[in-house]
Every structure is written in C-alpha cells, then in structure tokens.
C-alpha cells in the first residue's frame, strides 16, 4: 500500500495505465470528478446536527473516508494532467492565506478576509 503521496500517485498512475483510462482524464472531467465526489461527502452531513457531524456512526464514517479518498485521487489526477505540484500549490495557498488572514485580525473569527477590520 502507498504510505506517501508520491507512492499513492505512482499506484494511481499504474491503476489508470492498466485500464487505459488516461484518455478519459481531461482536466474538465477530473475537475468535475472532484466536485461530484466532494458533493458526495457533503451528502453524508446534509441532515446532521453540528454535534452529530462530529460523531458519525462507524459505517457512515467509512463511507465518508471512501469519498475523501475519491476526492484526493481526482485531485492527484488533475494535478498530474495539468503538471501542477499539488503539495507546492497547497503550500503556496497557505502562504497567501497567512497574508489574507493575519492572526491579529482573524483569530477566532470566520469573517472573509475582505471584511476583516
């Protein structure tokens, strides 16, 4: 089994190659897959209370884990197809978010950065 993101990418690449599926992995299709699978995560929480969302039954938690795995694989595929290093993209985004949400203005607040005083 894959223990690192690089190993997961290799395993995913092999899985796709074995099935000759790269032909279907246009950026549009992969982006749609991310959105669809993310919506499937949300579906599990749709009618939960806030407290219930923290304590899902074991079988529902396993289903959410499967959907999270789907989202990650689609993101890996999208990054590969567009030659985007998704780890670098996440690091870069974190740097931007630190600038947009300085601790002294954003701590304990859910306010969007454009509305921070």
C-alpha positions in Angstrom: 0.0 0.0 0.0 1.0 3.6 -0.6 2.4 5.3 2.5 3.3 8.7 0.9 1.7 11.0 -1.6 4.3 10.1 -4.1 3.6 6.4 -3.7 -0.1 7.0 -3.9 0.5 8.9 -7.2 2.5 6.0 -8.6 -0.2 3.5 -7.6 -2.9 5.7 -9.1 -0.8 6.1 -12.3 -0.4 2.4 -12.6 -4.2 1.8 -11.9 -5.1 4.3 -14.7 -2.5 2.9 -17.1 -3.6 -0.7 -16.6 -7.2 0.3 -17.6 -6.2 2.6 -20.4 -8.2 5.4 -18.7 -5.8 8.3 -19.3 -7.8 9.0 -22.5 -10.8 10.0 -20.3 -8.8 12.1 -17.8 -9.2 15.5 -19.4 -8.8 18.4 -16.9 -12.6 19.1 -17.3 -13.5 15.6 -16.4 -11.2 15.4 -13.5 -12.4 18.8 -12.1 -16.0 17.6 -12.4 -15.0 14.4 -10.6 -13.5 16.5 -7.7 -16.8 18.5 -7.4 -19.0 15.4 -7.6 -17.1 13.4 -5.0 -16.9 16.5 -2.7 -20.7 16.7 -3.0 -20.9 13.1 -2.0 -19.0 13.9 1.2 -21.4 16.7 1.9 -24.4 14.4 1.3 -23.4 12.4 4.5 -23.6 15.6 6.6 -26.7 17.1 4.9 -29.2 16.4 7.7 -26.8 16.1 10.6 -26.7 18.5 13.5 -23.3 20.1 14.3 -22.8 17.6 17.2 -23.8 14.6 15.0 -21.3 15.6 12.4 -18.5 15.0 14.9 -19.7 11.6 15.9 -20.7 9.7 12.8 -21.6 6.0 13.1 -18.7 3.7 12.1 -20.2 2.6 8.9 -21.0 6.2 7.8 -17.5 7.3 8.7 -16.2 4.6 6.5 -18.3 5.9 3.6 -17.0 9.4 4.2 -13.5 8.1 4.2 -14.1 6.4 0.8 -15.4 9.7 -0.6 -12.4 11.6 0.7 -10.2 9.0 -1.0 -12.0 9.7 -4.3 -11.5 13.4 -3.9 -7.8 13.0 -3.3 -7.4 10.7 -6.2 -9.2 13.1 -8.6 -7.1 16.0 -7.3 -3.9 13.9 -7.8 -5.0 13.2 -11.3 -5.9 16.8 -12.1 -2.6 17.9 -10.8 -0.8 15.3 -12.9 -2.7 16.2 -16.0 -2.1 19.9 -15.6 1.5 19.4 -14.4 0.7 21.1 -11.1 2.6 20.0 -8.0 -0.4 19.8 -5.6 1.8 19.9 -2.5 3.5 23.1 -3.8 0.1 24.5 -4.7 -1.2 23.9 -1.2 2.0 25.4 0.4 1.7 28.5 -1.8 -2.0 28.9 -0.9 -1.2 28.6 2.8 1.3 31.5 2.3 -1.4 33.6 0.6 -3.9 32.7 3.3 -1.5 33.8 6.0 -1.3 37.2 4.3 -5.0 37.5 3.8 -5.8 36.3 7.4 -3.2 37.7 9.8 -3.6 36.3 13.3 -4.2 39.7 14.9 -7.2 40.3 12.7 -8.6 36.8 12.0 -8.1 34.8 15.3 -11.3 33.3 16.4 -13.3 34.9 13.5 -14.8 33.3 10.4 -15.0 36.7 8.6 -13.9 36.7 5.0 -10.5 38.5 4.5 -12.1 41.4 2.6 -14.2 42.2 5.7 -11.6 42.0 8.4 -11.0 45.3 10.2 
